[in-house]
Amino acid sequence: MSALSKTLDLDLREARWNEFVATVRPRLTPETRLAEREVLAPKTTMRVGGPARVYAEPATTEELRQLLVEANHRGLPVFLLGRGSNLIIPDEGVDGLVICLAHESWQKFEVRTGGQVWAGAGLRLKNLCGLATKAGLKGFEFLEGIPGSVGGALRMNAGAMGGWMFDVVEEVHLLSLAGELRVMNKSEMHVDYRHCAELHDAIALGALLKPAAIAESGDIRRQIDVYQKKRVESQPREPSAGCIFKNPPGASAGRLIDELGLKGTRVGDAEVSPVHANFIVNRGHATSADIIRLIRQIRARVKSARGIDLEPEVLLYGQEWRDVL
Ligand SMILES: Cc1cc2nc3c(=O)[nH]c(=O)nc-3n(C[C@H](O)[C@H](O)[C@H](O)COP(=O)(O)OP(=O)(O)OC[C@H]3O[C@@H](n4cnc5c(N)ncnc54)[C@H](O)[C@@H]3O)c2cc1C
């Protein structure tokens, strides 16, 4: 593409964004937040990355639908942001509409008559566990230390301490990027290790969850304390995005990296955590370029020493790892 056609392309894209904002803004209530060029780094646990071209925190399903339909109509890409705990946001930001279900209307926790729990997609996992414990509902303890939201945990099929998110799911309510509402039973969904296919191109609005049993709050709390202690002992405290790589079949990514002596390896302020080798921590001013370079180095060492291709578990927001690694 010539420099001139690239400039024209960018101008056209910019015009579409301006038209999008001008169209949707008057239709949104003051409860919904809409911002241009919102910096995303502070909305992530790794604390890196540039701005979203447009950022929205819709207050209602109808306003969410409006945003989706108008973006779709103009061919503008849409991305969901949970609590940003499994993401590396590129330094240049994201040329997209970034939607975050941070409004309180998405944070509901309701115990239904059948004993199930309705959890809004914006609810923090920590709050889900706290509220379930108070209600004497057992089965969510393994989620407590995962710093994500229900929506992000569904998309990633997050897991810890032998439990997986979809172990406790009965049904998921989702909105397609075209704005169509759908209720899916767990049995209809395709989920595996850190992945839910149906949420690639759809937004989870919330889920009906099934507690394992009714129990004394004190007993549930004691189990949570055991898990918490394990985490404190085995995970770094500095900003990170959790485990960088998926465990390859039959092996532990952290152990492989550790055995190659890579703990403490640094690129800029991005460092392989000395506490847990499958974590990269931000020592202060890391950029996503530093993190990507470090990921490349780790993968190259593991490949040459062990012949294993480590696959990232963290997501590169708005891009595909295969395009940058
Ligand atoms: C210290 C630390 C410890 C961690 N420990 C664990 C662990 O033990 N187990 C584990 O599995 N993970 C762990 N993680 C990773 C992370 O917390 C989980 O993957 C979590 O589920 C991500 O949720 P989130 O809300 O932060 O999602 P984000 O990181 O914001 O997004 C992740 C993906 O989910 C999508 N998404 C977010 N919300 C929605 C929605 N409503 N609908 C559709 N898609 C959505 C995003 O578009 C993105 O593709 C850890 C992370 C950190 C920093």
The ligand as an ORCA input file, in Angstrom:
! r2SCAN-3c Opt
* xyz 0 1
  C      -1.942    -12.525     39.869
  C      -2.811    -13.266     38.873
  C      -3.220    -14.557     39.162
  C      -4.003    -15.266     38.239
  N      -4.393    -16.534     38.540
  C      -5.142    -17.218     37.665
  C      -5.549    -18.559     37.965
  O      -5.248    -19.121     39.002
  N      -6.320    -19.195     37.045
  C      -6.691    -18.618     35.864
  O      -7.399    -19.258     35.079
  N      -6.330    -17.366     35.566
  C      -5.563    -16.642     36.436
  N      -5.194    -15.364     36.120
  C      -5.584    -14.789     34.821
  C      -6.918    -14.027     34.826
  O      -7.188    -13.492     36.100
  C      -8.101    -14.890     34.370
  O      -7.913    -15.346     33.044
  C      -9.428    -14.133     34.436
  O     -10.473    -15.025     34.189
  C      -9.525    -12.987     33.435
  O     -10.667    -12.218     33.749
  P     -10.739    -10.665     33.404
  O     -12.073    -10.182     33.811
  O      -9.571     -9.950     33.981
  O     -10.649    -10.693     31.821
  P      -9.743     -9.802     30.858
  O      -8.307    -10.089     31.143
  O     -10.174     -8.398     30.888
  O     -10.133    -10.433     29.462
  C      -9.775    -11.761     29.136
  C     -10.572    -12.181     27.897
  O     -11.939    -12.266     28.260
  C     -12.716    -11.455     27.389
  N     -13.847    -10.961     28.150
  C     -13.853    -10.219     29.287
  N     -15.119    -10.000     29.700
  C     -15.929    -10.606     28.794
  C     -17.336    -10.746     28.648
  N     -18.183    -10.198     29.499
  N     -17.799    -11.436     27.593
  C     -16.962    -12.011     26.690
  N     -15.617    -11.918     26.766
  C     -15.120    -11.238     27.817
  C     -11.771    -10.363     26.914
  O     -12.195     -9.799     25.688
  C     -10.505    -11.162     26.758
  O     -10.552    -11.864     25.538
  C      -4.402    -14.647     37.023
  C      -4.006    -13.323     36.753
  C      -3.210    -12.639     37.665
  C      -2.820    -11.232     37.360
*
